[in-house]
Amino acid sequence: MEIDEELTLRKIQIFLMFMRYGNLSKTAAEMQISTVSVHKALHSLESALHCPLFKNEGRNLIPLKSAYVLQEHSQKLVQDMITTVNKTREAAGFAAKVLHLGSLYSLTVNTIPNVISGLKLRRGELDIQLLLSSNLDLVKKLKSTELDAIIVALNDTTDDLDFEQLPMFQDSIYLAVNKNSLLAEEHEIDLSLLKDETFLTLSKGFATRNDSDTVFEKAGIDPKVFLQVSDIFTLISMVSSGVGLALLPGRISSIYESSVRLIPLQAKYQIKQEIGLVFLKSKERDPNLLALIAECRMFAQQYLLE
């Protein structure tokens, strides 16, 4: 038997609400429609089923046996449909119980702990899985929907029509040196004078590596790179040990502060790194993302007040 195209889930929901209240006005108020719309939906449902569901007693609609049968079976139908919709949305990453968040290693010093703790207060039932990697790698994983959102440096890698961006704060790039270095006494650094120094860098794809290359280009030097590493904590540890110099963002200043000093670059070499939340526009109405967006906005406001 073919199902009549007039038999819709919306009409079933109106019918179930009427069976619950037994009153057109209460049903209309609950469904936020007019009483006329309720009456039309019930009449249309009878037409689609090709059988009566109610009898008229004055102005009242009295359910027939057929209405009670429909009520019994359609309640499960509606619940199954709700479950189906929720599971489908979860498979697509919408309102899932797990939020897959990506970020940079350097943001775990302050930003990510604050954002996650605030998010857990908003959605305590949410399981947050954090992936730390390079800007480039995180952007690729966001694009392929392996991640729900990323907090990274906003640059060319995040410039995509499918992405929505929420700027959170700006950071500056400094020269990181061992505190026993002669350079540690400087108040600012003319980077062009350090062409013979040994540098350490992050691997390509990291935002700080890209910014470092830009700064080196501004200074007109081709740095002697002794070592490339894949995380900023290893890089800081190497600087702390006196292996070489590095260009690093100010947000890591609290790490190894007893053995590493960050020195401002001269104005002509300074560069700003903008950090922000990035997510797919197609997911912007997802409840988990809305909570994350709100928390990132809160963090941005607090950062400006500091």
C-alpha positions, 0 to 999 in steps of 0.5 A, a space after each residue: 500500500 502506498 502512503 498518501 503524500 498528505 500523511 506527514 509527520 507534522 500532522 501526526 504530531 498535531 494529532 498526538 497533541 490533540 489526543 493528549 489534550 482533547 481540545 483544539 485551543 490547548 493543542 493550538 497553543 502548545 503547537 503554536 498554531 491557530 485552532 483552524 490549522 489544528 482542525 485542518 491538520 486533523 481533517 487532512 489526516 483523515 483524508 490521507 488515511 482514507 478513514 475517519 478518526 473522530 466523530 462530531 458531538 456539537 463542537 467537540 471532536 470525539 476520538 474513534 477506535 481508529 484514533 486510539 490505534 493510530 495514537 498507540 503506533 504513531 507515538 513509537 513512530 515519532 519517537 523513532 524518527 526523533 532518535 533517527 534524526 539525533 543519530 543522523 546529526 551525531 554522525 554528522 557531528 551535530 549535537 554529538 556527545 563528543 566535541 573534537 577540538 584541535 589546537 596549537 601546542 602553545 595555546 595549552 599554556 593558558 588559552 585552551 585550559 580556560 576555554 575547556 573549563 568554561 565549556 564544561 561548565 556550560 555543557 557538563 555532559 560533553 566529552 571533549 577530545 583535544 588534538 594538538 598539531 600544526 596550523 596546516 594539519 588542523 585546518 586539513 582535519 577541520 575541512 575533512 570534518 575530522 574535527 568540529 572546531 580548531 583554535 589556531 592562528 588566523 592566516 592564509 591557511 584558515 582563509 576558506 569560504 567554508 570556514 567561519 572565524 572568531 578572532 580571540 586575541 593577538 600575540 607578538 613574536 619575540 626572540 627567545 634566548 637562554 638567560 645566560 646569553 649575552 643577548 639576554 641583556 638587550 631591551 630590543 633586538 635588531 634581527 638583521 645583526 644575528 645572521 651568524 647566530 644558530 637558530 632553532 625552528 618549528 617544522 613547516 606548517 606551524 603558524 610560528 614557523 611561517 611567521 618566523 620565516 616572514 620575520 627573517 625575510 623582513 630582516 633580510 637574513 637567511 638563518 643558520 637553522 641547526 634543528 627543526 622540531 615538531 612541537 614548541 615545548 621541545 623548541 623552548 627546552 632546546 633554547 633553555 639548554 643554550 643550543 640556539 635561538 628561536 622566534 617564539 610567541 609571547 604567550 609561552 613566556 611562563 614556560 622555562 621563565 627561569 632559563 629563557 628570556 623573550 626579547 622584543 624585536 625592533 619595530 620594523 621586524 615586529 609581527 602580530 599573530 592573531 589567534 581565533 576559533 575556526 569552524 565550518 559554516 555548515 555547523 554553526 547552529 550546532 549546540 556544542 559549537 554555539 557553547 564553544 563560540 560563547 566561551 571563546 567570546 568570553 575569553 576574548 573579552 577577558 583577554 582585552 581587560 587584562 
